[in-house]
Amino acid sequence: VGTRAIIENRLEESTKRWSVGSVQVNSDGITVIDYLVLPKKSKGPEQLLALVKAAGGEQLVEAEIS
């Protein structure tokens, strides 16, 4: 199972809803995926970010809230 599938499974469990905003592959081969997320009331943005970072493991280069 790839990193994207693991992260999206975690989003499914931890959000009211989510969708992929965009997918880009940089010149160095790194895939950047922007997600549009509505967190559950029980999970604040920082807690959700921590869950995503943990789910991504070593394959996840960066995750941020904007």
All heavy atoms as TSV, in Angstrom:
chain	resi	resn	atom	element	x	y	z
A	1	VAL	N	N	0.853	-1.182	0.000
A	1	VAL	CA	C	0.000	0.000	0.000
A	1	VAL	C	C	0.893	1.237	0.000
A	1	VAL	O	O	1.828	1.335	0.786
A	1	VAL	CB	C	-0.930	0.012	1.240
A	1	VAL	CG1	C	-1.767	1.262	1.275
A	1	VAL	CG2	C	-1.808	-1.212	1.252
A	2	GLY	N	N	0.595	2.191	-0.874
A	2	GLY	CA	C	1.402	3.396	-0.983
A	2	GLY	C	C	1.066	4.437	0.068
A	2	GLY	O	O	0.037	4.360	0.755
A	3	THR	N	N	1.956	5.407	0.177
A	3	THR	CA	C	1.786	6.477	1.158
A	3	THR	C	C	0.483	7.237	0.945
A	3	THR	O	O	-0.229	7.556	1.898
A	3	THR	CB	C	2.986	7.438	1.099
A	3	THR	OG1	O	4.176	6.684	1.300
A	3	THR	CG2	C	2.885	8.520	2.139
A	4	ARG	N	N	0.159	7.521	-0.319
A	4	ARG	CA	C	-1.078	8.270	-0.597
A	4	ARG	C	C	-2.294	7.509	-0.079
A	4	ARG	O	O	-3.173	8.097	0.563
A	4	ARG	CB	C	-1.199	8.529	-2.093
A	4	ARG	CG	C	-2.451	9.301	-2.444
A	4	ARG	CD	C	-2.520	9.666	-3.901
A	4	ARG	NE	N	-3.769	10.338	-4.193
A	4	ARG	CZ	C	-4.087	10.808	-5.377
A	4	ARG	NH1	N	-3.254	10.703	-6.382
A	4	ARG	NH2	N	-5.241	11.403	-5.560
A	5	ALA	N	N	-2.360	6.229	-0.326
A	5	ALA	CA	C	-3.499	5.426	0.139
A	5	ALA	C	C	-3.583	5.414	1.664
A	5	ALA	O	O	-4.682	5.490	2.232
A	5	ALA	CB	C	-3.392	4.004	-0.402
A	6	ILE	N	N	-2.442	5.325	2.327
A	6	ILE	CA	C	-2.426	5.326	3.795
A	6	ILE	C	C	-2.940	6.658	4.332
A	6	ILE	O	O	-3.757	6.704	5.251
A	6	ILE	CB	C	-1.008	5.032	4.316
A	6	ILE	CG1	C	-0.617	3.591	3.963
A	6	ILE	CG2	C	-0.916	5.269	5.820
A	6	ILE	CD1	C	0.844	3.284	4.175
A	7	ILE	N	N	-2.454	7.752	3.756
A	7	ILE	CA	C	-2.883	9.084	4.193
A	7	ILE	C	C	-4.372	9.288	3.920
A	7	ILE	O	O	-5.109	9.788	4.773
A	7	ILE	CB	C	-2.029	10.180	3.537
A	7	ILE	CG1	C	-0.612	10.139	4.126
A	7	ILE	CG2	C	-2.667	11.565	3.707
A	7	ILE	CD1	C	0.373	11.033	3.439
A	8	GLU	N	N	-4.833	8.876	2.748
A	8	GLU	CA	C	-6.244	9.068	2.416
A	8	GLU	C	C	-7.143	8.201	3.300
A	8	GLU	O	O	-8.246	8.624	3.656
A	8	GLU	CB	C	-6.469	8.824	0.931
A	8	GLU	CG	C	-5.834	9.940	0.108
A	8	GLU	CD	C	-5.972	9.798	-1.390
A	8	GLU	OE1	O	-6.539	8.782	-1.866
A	8	GLU	OE2	O	-5.501	10.704	-2.102
A	9	ASN	N	N	-6.684	7.041	3.696
A	9	ASN	CA	C	-7.432	6.224	4.644
A	9	ASN	C	C	-7.541	6.938	5.988
A	9	ASN	O	O	-8.602	6.952	6.623
A	9	ASN	CB	C	-6.763	4.858	4.809
A	9	ASN	CG	C	-7.587	3.934	5.671
A	9	ASN	OD1	O	-8.796	3.884	5.555
A	9	ASN	ND2	N	-6.925	3.204	6.544
A	10	ARG	N	N	-6.449	7.542	6.428
A	10	ARG	CA	C	-6.461	8.298	7.691
A	10	ARG	C	C	-7.406	9.492	7.576
A	10	ARG	O	O	-8.127	9.814	8.517
A	10	ARG	CB	C	-5.043	8.753	8.029
A	10	ARG	CG	C	-4.878	9.405	9.373
A	10	ARG	CD	C	-5.388	8.590	10.554
A	10	ARG	NE	N	-4.881	7.238	10.599
A	10	ARG	CZ	C	-3.883	6.800	11.335
A	10	ARG	NH1	N	-3.277	7.626	12.146
A	10	ARG	NH2	N	-3.498	5.554	11.285
A	11	LEU	N	N	-7.415	10.185	6.428
A	11	LEU	CA	C	-8.343	11.298	6.227
A	11	LEU	C	C	-9.789	10.815	6.277
A	11	LEU	O	O	-10.652	11.483	6.852
A	11	LEU	CB	C	-8.067	12.001	4.894
A	11	LEU	CG	C	-6.773	12.798	4.809
A	11	LEU	CD1	C	-6.572	13.306	3.389
A	11	LEU	CD2	C	-6.752	13.941	5.801
A	12	GLU	N	N	-10.049	9.659	5.700
A	12	GLU	CA	C	-11.401	9.091	5.714
A	12	GLU	C	C	-11.872	8.840	7.143
A	12	GLU	O	O	-13.025	9.114	7.484
A	12	GLU	CB	C	-11.408	7.779	4.920
A	12	GLU	CG	C	-12.773	7.264	4.585
A	12	GLU	CD	C	-13.531	8.134	3.593
A	12	GLU	OE1	O	-12.919	8.695	2.665
A	12	GLU	OE2	O	-14.751	8.257	3.772
A	13	GLU	N	N	-10.973	8.372	7.987
A	13	GLU	CA	C	-11.302	8.070	9.374
A	13	GLU	C	C	-11.430	9.321	10.240
A	13	GLU	O	O	-12.173	9.322	11.216
A	13	GLU	CB	C	-10.202	7.199	10.000
A	13	GLU	CG	C	-10.032	5.847	9.378
A	13	GLU	CD	C	-8.774	5.142	9.859
A	13	GLU	OE1	O	-7.938	5.765	10.550
A	13	GLU	OE2	O	-8.619	3.964	9.523
A	14	SER	N	N	-10.697	10.377	9.901
A	14	SER	CA	C	-10.516	11.504	10.824
A	14	SER	C	C	-11.152	12.809	10.390
A	14	SER	O	O	-10.972	13.822	11.059
A	14	SER	CB	C	-9.008	11.740	11.030
A	14	SER	OG	O	-8.389	10.573	11.482
A	15	THR	N	N	-11.876	12.816	9.280
A	15	THR	CA	C	-12.487	14.060	8.806
A	15	THR	C	C	-13.965	13.858	8.504
A	15	THR	O	O	-14.424	12.736	8.315
A	15	THR	CB	C	-11.798	14.571	7.516
A	15	THR	OG1	O	-12.045	13.650	6.451
A	15	THR	CG2	C	-10.313	14.755	7.705
A	16	LYS	N	N	-14.686	14.988	8.456
A	16	LYS	CA	C	-16.075	14.920	7.995
A	16	LYS	C	C	-16.081	14.624	6.509
A	16	LYS	O	O	-16.869	13.829	6.024
A	16	LYS	CB	C	-16.799	16.241	8.249
A	16	LYS	CG	C	-17.214	16.454	9.668
A	16	LYS	CD	C	-18.072	17.699	9.764
A	16	LYS	CE	C	-18.579	17.862	11.179
A	16	LYS	NZ	N	-19.463	19.010	11.288
A	17	ARG	N	N	-15.196	15.326	5.782
A	17	ARG	CA	C	-15.036	15.066	4.348
A	17	ARG	C	C	-13.709	15.635	3.883
A	17	ARG	O	O	-13.130	16.519	4.519
A	17	ARG	CB	C	-16.205	15.586	3.538
A	17	ARG	CG	C	-16.338	17.052	3.469
A	17	ARG	CD	C	-17.516	17.472	2.596
A	17	ARG	NE	N	-17.703	18.886	2.823
A	17	ARG	CZ	C	-18.683	19.418	3.488
A	17	ARG	NH1	N	-19.643	18.680	3.960
A	17	ARG	NH2	N	-18.743	20.715	3.690
A	18	TRP	N	N	-13.246	15.092	2.769
A	18	TRP	CA	C	-11.992	15.549	2.190
A	18	TRP	C	C	-12.033	15.287	0.692
A	18	TRP	O	O	-12.821	14.485	0.211
A	18	TRP	CB	C	-10.785	14.843	2.820
A	18	TRP	CG	C	-10.777	13.364	2.566
A	18	TRP	CD1	C	-11.395	12.402	3.307
A	18	TRP	CD2	C	-10.164	12.696	1.476
A	18	TRP	NE1	N	-11.208	11.177	2.756
A	18	TRP	CE2	C	-10.446	11.324	1.627
A	18	TRP	CE3	C	-9.406	13.104	0.394
A	18	TRP	CZ2	C	-9.992	10.368	0.711
A	18	TRP	CZ3	C	-8.953	12.155	-0.503
A	18	TRP	CH2	C	-9.242	10.810	-0.331
A	19	SER	N	N	-11.207	16.006	-0.039
A	19	SER	CA	C	-11.059	15.766	-1.473
A	19	SER	C	C	-9.658	16.200	-1.892
A	19	SER	O	O	-8.979	16.941	-1.178
A	19	SER	CB	C	-12.115	16.534	-2.270
A	19	SER	OG	O	-11.953	17.931	-2.104
A	20	VAL	N	N	-9.241	15.713	-3.035
A	20	VAL	CA	C	-7.942	16.102	-3.585
A	20	VAL	C	C	-8.146	17.409	-4.346
A	20	VAL	O	O	-8.968	17.490	-5.255
A	20	VAL	CB	C	-7.380	15.004	-4.514
A	20	VAL	CG1	C	-6.101	15.477	-5.179
A	20	VAL	CG2	C	-7.129	13.727	-3.729
A	21	GLY	N	N	-7.390	18.434	-3.949
A	21	GLY	CA	C	-7.461	19.719	-4.640
A	21	GLY	C	C	-6.645	19.707	-5.919
A	21	GLY	O	O	-7.109	20.111	-6.972
A	22	SER	N	N	-5.414	19.190	-5.822
A	22	SER	CA	C	-4.542	19.097	-6.993
A	22	SER	C	C	-3.424	18.107	-6.728
A	22	SER	O	O	-3.105	17.812	-5.580
A	22	SER	CB	C	-3.950	20.472	-7.345
A	22	SER	OG	O	-3.086	20.915	-6.305
A	23	VAL	N	N	-2.861	17.593	-7.828
A	23	VAL	CA	C	-1.708	16.697	-7.757
A	23	VAL	C	C	-0.683	17.218	-8.756
A	23	VAL	O	O	-1.006	17.443	-9.917
A	23	VAL	CB	C	-2.094	15.239	-8.116
A	23	VAL	CG1	C	-0.869	14.343	-8.082
A	23	VAL	CG2	C	-3.166	14.712	-7.190
A	24	GLN	N	N	0.551	17.426	-8.285
A	24	GLN	CA	C	1.638	17.901	-9.142
A	24	GLN	C	C	2.870	17.055	-8.885
A	24	GLN	O	O	3.131	16.663	-7.747
A	24	GLN	CB	C	1.978	19.359	-8.844
A	24	GLN	CG	C	0.831	20.313	-9.009
A	24	GLN	CD	C	1.184	21.705	-8.483
A	24	GLN	OE1	O	2.300	21.977	-8.081
A	24	GLN	NE2	N	0.210	22.590	-8.490
A	25	VAL	N	N	3.637	16.783	-9.947
A	25	VAL	CA	C	4.907	16.098	-9.790
A	25	VAL	C	C	6.002	17.107	-10.108
A	25	VAL	O	O	6.055	17.640	-11.219
A	25	VAL	CB	C	5.011	14.864	-10.708
A	25	VAL	CG1	C	6.368	14.197	-10.539
A	25	VAL	CG2	C	3.893	13.878	-10.407
A	26	ASN	N	N	6.858	17.390	-9.121
A	26	ASN	CA	C	7.947	18.349	-9.299
A	26	ASN	C	C	9.022	17.770	-10.210
A	26	ASN	O	O	9.078	16.562	-10.447
A	26	ASN	CB	C	8.571	18.708	-7.950
A	26	ASN	CG	C	7.634	19.501	-7.077
A	26	ASN	OD1	O	6.659	20.077	-7.548
A	26	ASN	ND2	N	7.897	19.519	-5.788
A	27	SER	N	N	9.924	18.624	-10.661
A	27	SER	CA	C	11.006	18.195	-11.543
A	27	SER	C	C	11.930	17.173	-10.885
A	27	SER	O	O	12.571	16.384	-11.568
A	27	SER	CB	C	11.824	19.402	-12.021
A	27	SER	OG	O	12.371	20.090	-10.908
A	28	ASP	N	N	11.973	17.144	-9.559
A	28	ASP	CA	C	12.810	16.169	-8.852
A	28	ASP	C	C	12.061	14.871	-8.567
A	28	ASP	O	O	12.564	13.994	-7.862
A	28	ASP	CB	C	13.385	16.749	-7.570
A	28	ASP	CG	C	12.325	17.303	-6.631
A	28	ASP	OD1	O	11.129	17.183	-6.942
A	28	ASP	OD2	O	12.699	17.852	-5.585
A	29	GLY	N	N	10.827	14.735	-9.103
A	29	GLY	CA	C	10.072	13.501	-8.968
A	29	GLY	C	C	9.204	13.407	-7.725
A	29	GLY	O	O	8.551	12.399	-7.500
A	30	ILE	N	N	9.185	14.449	-6.906
A	30	ILE	CA	C	8.360	14.451	-5.698
A	30	ILE	C	C	6.928	14.835	-6.065
A	30	ILE	O	O	6.699	15.829	-6.748
A	30	ILE	CB	C	8.926	15.413	-4.633
A	30	ILE	CG1	C	10.285	14.909	-4.154
A	30	ILE	CG2	C	7.958	15.568	-3.467
A	30	ILE	CD1	C	10.985	15.833	-3.192
A	31	THR	N	N	5.977	14.035	-5.616
A	31	THR	CA	C	4.566	14.302	-5.866
A	31	THR	C	C	4.024	15.178	-4.743
A	31	THR	O	O	4.197	14.873	-3.570
A	31	THR	CB	C	3.762	12.988	-5.932
A	31	THR	OG1	O	4.307	12.165	-6.958
A	31	THR	CG2	C	2.291	13.259	-6.225
A	32	VAL	N	N	3.371	16.277	-5.137
A	32	VAL	CA	C	2.749	17.203	-4.184
A	32	VAL	C	C	1.242	17.081	-4.359
A	32	VAL	O	O	0.718	17.280	-5.452
A	32	VAL	CB	C	3.199	18.661	-4.444
A	32	VAL	CG1	C	2.483	19.611	-3.499
A	32	VAL	CG2	C	4.705	18.779	-4.317
A	33	ILE	N	N	0.565	16.725	-3.263
A	33	ILE	CA	C	-0.886	16.572	-3.297
A	33	ILE	C	C	-1.494	17.560	-2.316
A	33	ILE	O	O	-1.148	17.571	-1.143
A	33	ILE	CB	C	-1.306	15.134	-2.908
A	33	ILE	CG1	C	-0.603	14.115	-3.794
A	33	ILE	CG2	C	-2.830	14.997	-3.009
A	33	ILE	CD1	C	-0.799	12.681	-3.364
A	34	ASP	N	N	-2.384	18.407	-2.815
A	34	ASP	CA	C	-3.124	19.344	-1.965
A	34	ASP	C	C	-4.482	18.723	-1.671
A	34	ASP	O	O	-5.199	18.318	-2.587
A	34	ASP	CB	C	-3.344	20.686	-2.678
A	34	ASP	CG	C	-2.069	21.488	-2.804
A	34	ASP	OD1	O	-1.261	21.459	-1.876
A	34	ASP	OD2	O	-1.896	22.150	-3.846
A	35	TYR	N	N	-4.803	18.629	-0.377
A	35	TYR	CA	C	-6.090	18.098	0.053
A	35	TYR	C	C	-6.933	19.225	0.621
A	35	TYR	O	O	-6.432	20.087	1.333
A	35	TYR	CB	C	-5.899	17.042	1.148
A	35	TYR	CG	C	-5.260	15.765	0.670
A	35	TYR	CD1	C	-3.908	15.533	0.847
A	35	TYR	CD2	C	-6.025	14.784	0.058
A	35	TYR	CE1	C	-3.316	14.354	0.422
A	35	TYR	CE2	C	-5.447	13.598	-0.376
A	35	TYR	CZ	C	-4.090	13.389	-0.190
A	35	TYR	OH	O	-3.514	12.219	-0.617
A	36	LEU	N	N	-8.219	19.203	0.316
A	36	LEU	CA	C	-9.189	20.109	0.915
A	36	LEU	C	C	-9.900	19.294	1.988
A	36	LEU	O	O	-10.496	18.251	1.685
A	36	LEU	CB	C	-10.176	20.610	-0.139
A	36	LEU	CG	C	-9.526	21.249	-1.375
A	36	LEU	CD1	C	-10.569	21.531	-2.431
A	36	LEU	CD2	C	-8.781	22.497	-0.994
A	37	VAL	N	N	-9.820	19.744	3.231
A	37	VAL	CA	C	-10.251	18.915	4.358
A	37	VAL	C	C	-11.179	19.686	5.287
A	37	VAL	O	O	-10.928	20.843	5.621
A	37	VAL	CB	C	-9.008	18.443	5.159
A	37	VAL	CG1	C	-9.408	17.656	6.370
A	37	VAL	CG2	C	-8.074	17.636	4.269
A	38	LEU	N	N	-12.248	19.020	5.708
A	38	LEU	CA	C	-13.127	19.535	6.757
A	38	LEU	C	C	-12.980	18.583	7.937
A	38	LEU	O	O	-13.507	17.459	7.910
A	38	LEU	CB	C	-14.578	19.601	6.285
A	38	LEU	CG	C	-15.589	20.113	7.301
A	38	LEU	CD1	C	-15.234	21.530	7.755
A	38	LEU	CD2	C	-16.985	20.076	6.720
A	39	PRO	N	N	-12.226	18.980	8.975
A	39	PRO	CA	C	-11.993	18.077	10.111
A	39	PRO	C	C	-13.269	17.835	10.912
A	39	PRO	O	O	-14.183	18.656	10.915
A	39	PRO	CB	C	-10.977	18.817	10.980
A	39	PRO	CG	C	-10.568	20.025	10.242
A	39	PRO	CD	C	-11.537	20.246	9.138
A	40	LYS	N	N	-13.303	16.706	11.603
A	40	LYS	CA	C	-14.370	16.454	12.561
A	40	LYS	C	C	-14.176	17.416	13.729
A	40	LYS	O	O	-13.061	17.840	14.013
A	40	LYS	CB	C	-14.305	15.015	13.071
A	40	LYS	CG	C	-14.682	13.994	12.039
A	40	LYS	CD	C	-14.620	12.595	12.623
A	40	LYS	CE	C	-15.039	11.574	11.596
A	40	LYS	NZ	N	-14.944	10.200	12.101
A	41	LYS	N	N	-15.263	17.743	14.422
A	41	LYS	CA	C	-15.160	18.646	15.569
A	41	LYS	C	C	-14.254	18.083	16.648
A	41	LYS	O	O	-13.620	18.824	17.387
A	41	LYS	CB	C	-16.542	18.937	16.143
A	41	LYS	CG	C	-17.369	19.820	15.252
A	41	LYS	CD	C	-18.683	20.172	15.890
A	41	LYS	CE	C	-19.470	21.076	14.946
A	41	LYS	NZ	N	-20.696	21.561	15.533
A	42	SER	N	N	-14.166	16.755	16.729
A	42	SER	CA	C	-13.345	16.121	17.768
A	42	SER	C	C	-11.849	16.180	17.452
A	42	SER	O	O	-11.030	15.882	18.311
A	42	SER	CB	C	-13.768	14.662	17.947
A	42	SER	OG	O	-13.546	13.932	16.753
A	43	LYS	N	N	-11.494	16.566	16.231
A	43	LYS	CA	C	-10.087	16.639	15.840
A	43	LYS	C	C	-9.780	18.041	15.310
A	43	LYS	O	O	-10.294	18.445	14.281
A	43	LYS	CB	C	-9.788	15.628	14.741
A	43	LYS	CG	C	-10.092	14.204	15.127
A	43	LYS	CD	C	-8.947	13.324	14.807
A	43	LYS	CE	C	-9.205	11.869	15.043
A	43	LYS	NZ	N	-9.571	11.451	16.347
A	44	GLY	N	N	-8.947	18.766	16.021
A	44	GLY	CA	C	-8.549	20.089	15.556
A	44	GLY	C	C	-7.547	19.973	14.415
A	44	GLY	O	O	-7.001	18.898	14.162
A	45	PRO	N	N	-7.287	21.069	13.723
A	45	PRO	CA	C	-6.362	21.040	12.591
A	45	PRO	C	C	-4.970	20.519	12.949
A	45	PRO	O	O	-4.384	19.739	12.195
A	45	PRO	CB	C	-6.305	22.503	12.137
A	45	PRO	CG	C	-7.543	23.127	12.653
A	45	PRO	CD	C	-7.894	22.384	13.902
A	46	GLU	N	N	-4.439	20.934	14.093
A	46	GLU	CA	C	-3.097	20.495	14.474
A	46	GLU	C	C	-3.060	18.998	14.773
A	46	GLU	O	O	-2.101	18.304	14.426
A	46	GLU	CB	C	-2.583	21.302	15.663
A	46	GLU	CG	C	-2.363	22.771	15.358
A	46	GLU	CD	C	-1.339	23.023	14.249
A	46	GLU	OE1	O	-0.370	22.240	14.133
A	46	GLU	OE2	O	-1.518	23.998	13.507
A	47	GLN	N	N	-4.120	18.489	15.408
A	47	GLN	CA	C	-4.189	17.062	15.700
A	47	GLN	C	C	-4.302	16.263	14.398
A	47	GLN	O	O	-3.659	15.225	14.233
A	47	GLN	CB	C	-5.379	16.771	16.611
A	47	GLN	CG	C	-5.456	15.320	17.054
A	47	GLN	CD	C	-6.641	15.062	17.963
A	47	GLN	OE1	O	-7.541	15.881	18.092
A	47	GLN	NE2	N	-6.639	13.909	18.598
A	48	LEU	N	N	-5.103	16.750	13.461
A	48	LEU	CA	C	-5.236	16.083	12.170
A	48	LEU	C	C	-3.907	16.091	11.415
A	48	LEU	O	O	-3.512	15.077	10.823
A	48	LEU	CB	C	-6.329	16.765	11.345
A	48	LEU	CG	C	-6.645	16.138	10.002
A	48	LEU	CD1	C	-7.072	14.685	10.150
A	48	LEU	CD2	C	-7.728	16.935	9.302
A	49	LEU	N	N	-3.201	17.199	11.457
A	49	LEU	CA	C	-1.890	17.285	10.808
A	49	LEU	C	C	-0.915	16.268	11.408
A	49	LEU	O	O	-0.186	15.592	10.686
A	49	LEU	CB	C	-1.332	18.706	10.928
A	49	LEU	CG	C	-0.005	18.988	10.234
A	49	LEU	CD1	C	-0.099	18.742	8.734
A	49	LEU	CD2	C	0.431	20.420	10.506
A	50	ALA	N	N	-0.927	16.139	12.717
A	50	ALA	CA	C	-0.057	15.164	13.382
A	50	ALA	C	C	-0.402	13.738	12.948
A	50	ALA	O	O	0.498	12.917	12.719
A	50	ALA	CB	C	-0.168	15.302	14.896
A	51	LEU	N	N	-1.685	13.432	12.803
A	51	LEU	CA	C	-2.104	12.107	12.356
A	51	LEU	C	C	-1.621	11.824	10.932
A	51	LEU	O	O	-1.159	10.722	10.627
A	51	LEU	CB	C	-3.629	11.978	12.420
A	51	LEU	CG	C	-4.250	11.912	13.801
A	51	LEU	CD1	C	-5.769	12.034	13.710
A	51	LEU	CD2	C	-3.864	10.616	14.493
A	52	VAL	N	N	-1.737	12.817	10.067
A	52	VAL	CA	C	-1.296	12.653	8.680
A	52	VAL	C	C	0.215	12.451	8.620
A	52	VAL	O	O	0.705	11.568	7.908
A	52	VAL	CB	C	-1.724	13.864	7.818
A	52	VAL	CG1	C	-1.020	13.877	6.470
A	52	VAL	CG2	C	-3.237	13.851	7.627
A	53	LYS	N	N	0.959	13.241	9.385
A	53	LYS	CA	C	2.419	13.093	9.401
A	53	LYS	C	C	2.824	11.709	9.903
A	53	LYS	O	O	3.716	11.073	9.344
A	53	LYS	CB	C	3.062	14.176	10.262
A	53	LYS	CG	C	3.047	15.543	9.607
A	53	LYS	CD	C	3.706	16.576	10.514
A	53	LYS	CE	C	3.765	17.929	9.846
A	53	LYS	NZ	N	4.433	18.939	10.698
A	54	ALA	N	N	2.154	11.224	10.931
A	54	ALA	CA	C	2.465	9.897	11.456
A	54	ALA	C	C	2.125	8.812	10.433
A	54	ALA	O	O	2.875	7.855	10.259
A	54	ALA	CB	C	1.717	9.658	12.767
A	55	ALA	N	N	1.004	8.968	9.747
A	55	ALA	CA	C	0.585	7.976	8.753
A	55	ALA	C	C	1.539	7.939	7.562
A	55	ALA	O	O	1.787	6.884	6.984
A	55	ALA	CB	C	-0.834	8.277	8.273
A	56	GLY	N	N	2.090	9.103	7.193
A	56	GLY	CA	C	2.976	9.183	6.025
A	56	GLY	C	C	4.350	8.585	6.251
A	56	GLY	O	O	5.031	8.201	5.302
A	57	GLY	N	N	4.762	8.519	7.503
A	57	GLY	CA	C	6.069	7.936	7.818
A	57	GLY	C	C	7.216	8.617	7.098
A	57	GLY	O	O	7.180	9.821	6.826
A	58	GLU	N	N	8.236	7.848	6.752
A	58	GLU	CA	C	9.440	8.392	6.117
A	58	GLU	C	C	9.200	8.877	4.692
A	58	GLU	O	O	9.964	9.686	4.173
A	58	GLU	CB	C	10.545	7.343	6.119
A	58	GLU	CG	C	11.065	7.014	7.494
A	58	GLU	CD	C	12.177	5.969	7.450
A	58	GLU	OE1	O	12.624	5.591	6.354
A	58	GLU	OE2	O	12.596	5.548	8.538
A	59	GLN	N	N	8.154	8.369	4.044
A	59	GLN	CA	C	7.873	8.755	2.655
A	59	GLN	C	C	7.286	10.161	2.541
A	59	GLN	O	O	7.343	10.776	1.497
A	59	GLN	CB	C	6.917	7.748	2.003
A	59	GLN	CG	C	7.502	6.372	1.848
A	59	GLN	CD	C	8.692	6.362	0.905
A	59	GLN	OE1	O	8.643	6.942	-0.179
A	59	GLN	NE2	N	9.772	5.734	1.327
A	60	LEU	N	N	6.713	10.646	3.635
A	60	LEU	CA	C	6.106	11.972	3.637
A	60	LEU	C	C	7.199	13.011	3.855
A	60	LEU	O	O	7.863	13.025	4.892
A	60	LEU	CB	C	5.056	12.080	4.742
A	60	LEU	CG	C	4.321	13.399	4.866
A	60	LEU	CD1	C	3.453	13.645	3.621
A	60	LEU	CD2	C	3.474	13.401	6.106
A	61	VAL	N	N	7.410	13.868	2.876
A	61	VAL	CA	C	8.456	14.881	2.966
A	61	VAL	C	C	7.999	16.065	3.810
A	61	VAL	O	O	8.726	16.566	4.642
A	61	VAL	CB	C	8.891	15.362	1.555
A	61	VAL	CG1	C	9.900	16.491	1.641
A	61	VAL	CG2	C	9.445	14.197	0.754
A	62	GLU	N	N	6.768	16.502	3.597
A	62	GLU	CA	C	6.271	17.675	4.313
A	62	GLU	C	C	4.755	17.669	4.324
A	62	GLU	O	O	4.127	17.197	3.379
A	62	GLU	CB	C	6.761	18.950	3.609
A	62	GLU	CG	C	6.387	20.222	4.304
A	62	GLU	CD	C	6.934	21.467	3.595
A	62	GLU	OE1	O	7.858	21.342	2.794
A	62	GLU	OE2	O	6.405	22.534	3.877
A	63	ALA	N	N	4.170	18.189	5.389
A	63	ALA	CA	C	2.720	18.381	5.479
A	63	ALA	C	C	2.502	19.687	6.213
A	63	ALA	O	O	3.212	20.001	7.153
A	63	ALA	CB	C	2.065	17.224	6.233
A	64	GLU	N	N	1.537	20.463	5.740
A	64	GLU	CA	C	1.273	21.755	6.365
A	64	GLU	C	C	-0.191	22.116	6.230
A	64	GLU	O	O	-0.898	21.566	5.392
A	64	GLU	CB	C	2.147	22.847	5.757
A	64	GLU	CG	C	1.877	23.082	4.294
A	64	GLU	CD	C	2.798	24.126	3.668
A	64	GLU	OE1	O	3.988	24.149	3.999
A	64	GLU	OE2	O	2.292	24.904	2.848
A	65	ILE	N	N	-0.608	23.057	7.059
A	65	ILE	CA	C	-1.958	23.616	7.006
A	65	ILE	C	C	-1.856	25.010	6.441
A	65	ILE	O	O	-1.015	25.796	6.859
A	65	ILE	CB	C	-2.580	23.665	8.415
A	65	ILE	CG1	C	-2.708	22.268	8.985
A	65	ILE	CG2	C	-3.929	24.368	8.369
A	65	ILE	CD1	C	-3.153	22.250	10.431
A	66	SER	N	N	-2.714	25.298	5.472
A	66	SER	CA	C	-2.711	26.678	4.947
A	66	SER	C	C	-4.128	27.141	4.691
A	66	SER	O	O	-5.061	26.410	4.770
A	66	SER	CB	C	-1.896	26.754	3.657
A	66	SER	OG	O	-2.417	25.915	2.667
